[in-house]
Every structure is written in C-alpha cells, then in structure tokens.
C-alpha cells in the first residue's frame, strides 16, 4: 500500500493559498521541466528512428571510400583528439585553479584579472577559437591541418570550463579539512594533494565530463584546424575528421544524408559511453 502524507499536502495547499505567486512559479518550473525533457526525448527518438535503419556493416569498414563512407577513421580520430585535449587542458586547469584558491591572496588584482579572462574565454563562440587555431597553430606554428592543431585548439576551448569547475570544487571543501591537516603537521603542498584535491575530486571530474562532451560535439573549430580528411592519421601532424565533422560533411554534401543520420546515432552512443565510463571512473576514484 502506498501511504500518502496528507498533512504535507494540506500544508503546501495552505502555503499556495497565502502566496499565489509560489504556485505560479511552481507551475512555470514544472512546465519548463516538461518542455526540456520532452524536447530531449523527441530529438533522441528522431535521431534513432532516422539513423538505426541506415546502420550497416560497411559504415564500420577500416578504410573510408565513396561507396561505404566509413566512420571508423572518424571514431579513432575523435578518441585521439579527446585524449590529447584532456592531457593538455586538465593539468593546466587544475593547477591554475589550485593556485587561485590555495596560494593566491584573496582580492588580488591578478586573481581577479585571471577570473575575468577565464569567464570571457568561456563565452567566446567556437568558430572564433577555430580562426585563432587556424592563424596560430596551423599557419604560424606550421603544423598545418592536423590532429595536433585541433587538439591544442580544443584544449584552449575547454580550459576555462575545467578551471572554473575545479575552482568551485576547491572552494566547497571546508576550511576545517585544511586546518586539521595543518594541525597534524602537514605542509601546504601535502595538504593540497592529500586532503583538498581528493575531497574536491567529484566536482573536478564533473567539469572534465562536461569538457569531453564539448570536445566530441565540436565541429566549427575542427574544420579550421584538424581538417576533413577521412583517414586514420599516420601521426599527430596528419589531418583527420572527427565524428561531428564527419556527420557535417556527409549532410552538407547531400549525397549521404542517410549515412549522416547513422553517424548521429553512433555519435550519440559514443557520448553516452564516454559519460558512463567517466562517471564509473569518478566513483572508483572517489571511493578509493
């Protein structure tokens, strides 16, 4: 039998009678939630219905041709760029946040300038990052259209996200943890790495997961830096397309629209798998 708490229901009804605005706000929140969830379910259902019937064995051939338009090279390129971008951005973002929270003096002008710059970078459109990567990494550095240029561009793009989430996670750690560590004789560096960072790890990993999602779904910046070559790269200076770029190219050509829908399904599944693995690792690290 399901027990209904009638007292709490009557209490809420009395509250809504006294303040009709609370009822209006509740209805607005519920409506926004229903619209958001229904839109998400509609998009997912539309992609699955359009894409699943077009998934064939030819799409997973090792080499791309005009007959099979294989997405295997795109999957491999996506994984390579995700790993490279995270290797570049995660250490820089975490150590920068540690400096801002643990070492820099509060109300420091340098700290305020860094935070303002970080927030500004987080709001810049991705195509601007792509143009910057084209001018600096592709042209000035002489890397050409390459996986390395794309990874560095995306690393700069996700760096503000990692910095801000890490900074907020470090601020959420109670000062009593630090004081207890100092009382036991630990120095500043040991306290940060043994007490503060492990306690803030769930928040840090959430920022990394958000960054992975942005890398996987990025198209504009990679068009100007990594290129659109549908091959498995021989080295980091070779050009290559990711899944999102592969889907964009197929749909823009107009010849392989069905394969583009199939690529969208694979991209959706890839993002879900990466998020699941990230959450799984986050739980393991947190418990450990």
Buried (B, 14 or more C-beta within 10 A) or exposed (E): EEEEEEEEEEEEEEEBEEEEEEBEEEEEEEEEEEEEEEEEEEEEEEBBEBBEEBBEEEBEBEEBEEEBBBBBBBBBBBBBBBEBBBEBBBEBBBEBBBEBBBEBEEEEEEBEEBBEEBEEBBEEEBEEBBBBBBEBBBEEBEBBBBBBBBBBBBBBBBBBBBBBBBBBBBEEBEEEBBEEBBEEEBEEEEBBEEBBBBBBBBBBBBBBBBBBBBBBEBBBBBBBBBBBBBBBBEEBBBBBBBBBBBBBBBBEEEEBBBBBBBBBBBBBEBBEEBBEEBEEEBEEEEEE
